[in-house]
Amino acid sequence: MESQFSKEFQTQVYEVLSSNDNKPMEAIFFNCYSPQESQRSEARRFLECGKKHHPDVLFIKLFFLLRCSAHVETRANAARVLRFVGVSELWPKLREMAKESLKAHFIAYLPEENSMSVLRMVCVIVSETVSEVYKGGKQWPELIDFLLNSLITKDNKYQETSLLILAHLPKACRSLICEALSHNIQSLYSFLWSALASANPDVQIASFGAVVSLVHLFSHPSNLRFFHDLLRQMMLGTFNFIKGGFQGNYIQRAFKEFTILLSEVPQLLKPYVGDIVLDMLQIAEAPLLNDEIHCLSINLVITMTELKDFKPALLNLPHQTLRRLILIAINLLLHIKEDDMERNEFEGERDPYSYNGKINVYKFGIKFLYQLSISLEGSKIIPIAFELLSLYLDSEQWKKRHAGMIMLTTMAKELSDEMILMGNFLGEVVTKILKSFQDSHLQVRLATFKFMEMPTNFIQVTHILYHHRLVTAFVTALDDQNEKVKEQAASAMLFFLKSTLPESLTMHTNMDAVMMKFLALLQENATAKQRSIALSIFNIVAQRCREVAIKHYLNFLPILLEACNDKNFEVKEVSVFSHLGCTITTIIVHLHISFIPFQEAVRGIRICAEFGTPEFKPFIYRTLSELSLLIKGSGRSLPENTKAYEIAVSAIGRICEFHRDSIDASKLVPAWLSHLPLKDDLIEARIMHEQLCFMVARLDKDLLGPGSQNLFKIVAVFVEVVEKGDKLATARTGKQISDLLRQIWQQFPRNTLDVIFLSLNAQQQELLSSVMSS
């Protein structure tokens, strides 16, 4: 295979690598970290060429600079570049003589290097080299001796170096290294135990990593006493880091190594679950420690809850320990600030547990609560949660009341069914929810209404059993003085109406007043989302409670028409269909915000046309002339317009069906037919295709047109609907279409049917033939 590097460039690279002049390589190092992409790209190209065509010379050159350069910066850059090109990429390509020479040079170099920052990078390189040596079936006893001898010394540099090499060993070779060290296990245990108690924090933290790397050395039953001592020493070391107030990232690194240990050998740690949890609780509850340390300890517990091996032990934790865990999680929620709700809503896909580089304690609490809900049985934690819920929701502090509601919301995601079945939990919670609807603090009210929108069985059962109380509470909340709360309350009511019986609203003592509140939400001073919600609510009421909505059509219809032409949606007139015999304007709607209000407004017109027959008549023309409900061609081609377009077609269809005496049906009905089938809004698609069946069955003269000229289009629509299975039509409508197609083939002239058949594509012809023969 031809190289991507020219022979000339390969030669240039070789000359630089083999030269005694180090300046060209130092220039390469400079370019590697240049702010200019072109220089970085050229440096990477040089290194890639060297790695592919001159791996031995590249490795030797980099190591020469690492060992012999008098400049710390050059040595550090040589180490960085050696890590970048990858020991695993270079070492296997070296000749045996070069490998043996480099192994000797490594051992000679380690005591010589005076810069600990460089040496720490080199330790990773040595670890990777060890891995390659042992994976290749070779030995490196000289390094093993160096590591053991370094641990004996009192020199912190030697100890940290050997511990870091052990800590950075790649997983693939750890078992081989453990085997090589197995004869020195007693000595190694003593060294590690002492290092974990070292007064030097760098040595101490390096020993954490070494224990994790060599843990399998102590996993044999005869060596478990060593593991027990080392584990306790790690825990004591962590407490010492915390008590000592160490700066830097020592504490984070200690917790990180502990977390890795939990993940890699959960079987070894199962007997210590209770002790570890209690230790972490002690840290998390310490008031003088900062939030970051609290969250580090909690994160360790979260790691345990995520591992199946620990679940039995966690379930057997004492009641008081579980209570402390849940209490810590709830108290983390007290870190919410006045602006957190809105800020968190717009964080998007960023790390949900940090904000501006800092840990978000509030969201961390939600994570912890959720993980406890997943990992622990409902029978264990729901009684505790209910006890704490009462304390927090009845508190005089708004943050505690808010925390209680967030706890309820978070746990309901996983424990909804258990919460329903837990004694009188449901009734008591509903009482507290209704009280929280009227809480004095808007954050609590917002959290409560958001909880009522959760798609859980708990909320579903609440809607069914307490709908009469909820309706009154929702309606009252629509008068909230805060627009955000009013919007959230309306949204919760919409969710309620979608999931309850039609008569839920009719039970309210003054439905006229309720409908007028919805009407108020459609006024100009309401937010776009409030108008969208109000439109959706009105549409549901109009469909499911006609007797409630019918007297309000005259108030709502003008608003629906205005919403279709809302300036916020940049409605633009494109052309006039003069052939319809009336002024019907084609609209292309370019939306820059949510498309839902426009869709819901058009859907509302469709519903009014269907259910509010007498009340709708005055608006039929004043509808067809001022707004276009036909979006032709380019309107349908834009993905964001498609659903609104299809709802508009459906509205035209309902006008054709229920207001035939008020329109020029001979022109409007064929125009409606020309836009079928509908394919994206499946609700409207099924309604319209069912209507088409009824019209064909009664041989609607306006639909068929003069001389049945529209039969071509009707058959094409039917075939396409059948082709999509039950997607565009119900099973009943699909069967009716098949029956109608067979009737058409029996009733209409053969020559007309032959032309229709030939106009279909091969797949449609096959489908139609199948329908005819069935």
ZIKAMO-V518387 format. One record per pair of residues at least 24 apart in sequence whose C-alpha atoms are under 6 Angstrom apart, sorted by the first residue. I is the first residue (numbers start at 0). J is the second residue. D is the distance in Angstrom with one decimal. If there is no record, write none. Layout:
# ZIKAMO-V518387
i=I j=J d=D
i=I j=J d=D
This chain:
# ZIKAMO-V518387
i=54 j=89 d=5.5
i=55 j=93 d=5.2
i=75 j=117 d=5.2
i=122 j=164 d=5.0
i=123 j=167 d=5.8
i=126 j=164 d=5.2
i=126 j=167 d=5.8
i=126 j=168 d=4.9
i=130 j=172 d=5.2
i=159 j=202 d=4.7
i=162 j=205 d=5.6
i=162 j=206 d=5.7
i=162 j=209 d=5.6
i=163 j=205 d=5.5
i=165 j=209 d=5.2
i=166 j=208 d=4.5
i=166 j=209 d=4.0
i=166 j=212 d=5.4
i=177 j=216 d=5.5
i=211 j=260 d=5.7
i=258 j=299 d=6.0
i=304 j=374 d=5.7
i=328 j=364 d=4.9
i=328 j=368 d=5.8
i=331 j=360 d=5.9
i=331 j=361 d=5.5
i=331 j=364 d=4.9
i=332 j=361 d=4.6
i=332 j=364 d=5.6
i=332 j=402 d=5.4
i=333 j=398 d=5.5
i=334 j=361 d=5.3
i=335 j=361 d=5.7
i=369 j=409 d=5.7
i=372 j=410 d=5.6
i=377 j=417 d=5.8
i=401 j=443 d=4.8
i=408 j=450 d=5.5
i=415 j=456 d=5.9
i=415 j=457 d=5.1
i=445 j=484 d=5.6
i=448 j=488 d=5.6
i=448 j=491 d=5.8
i=451 j=491 d=5.9
i=452 j=491 d=5.3
i=452 j=494 d=6.0
i=486 j=529 d=5.4
i=493 j=536 d=5.7
i=501 j=543 d=5.4
i=531 j=596 d=4.4
i=534 j=599 d=5.9
i=538 j=603 d=5.4
i=559 j=600 d=5.0
i=563 j=597 d=5.4
i=579 j=666 d=5.5
i=582 j=624 d=4.7
i=583 j=623 d=5.4
i=583 j=624 d=5.1
i=583 j=627 d=5.7
i=584 j=627 d=4.6
i=585 j=627 d=5.2
i=585 j=629 d=5.7
i=585 j=630 d=5.3
i=586 j=627 d=5.7
i=586 j=630 d=5.5
i=587 j=634 d=5.0
i=598 j=643 d=4.8
i=601 j=647 d=6.0
i=602 j=646 d=5.9
i=605 j=650 d=4.0
i=608 j=653 d=6.0
i=608 j=654 d=5.8
i=609 j=653 d=5.8
i=642 j=680 d=5.5
i=665 j=701 d=4.9
i=668 j=702 d=5.8
i=669 j=702 d=5.9
i=676 j=716 d=5.6
i=684 j=727 d=5.7
i=685 j=727 d=5.5
i=685 j=728 d=4.6
i=689 j=732 d=5.8
i=711 j=755 d=5.7
i=741 j=771 d=5.8
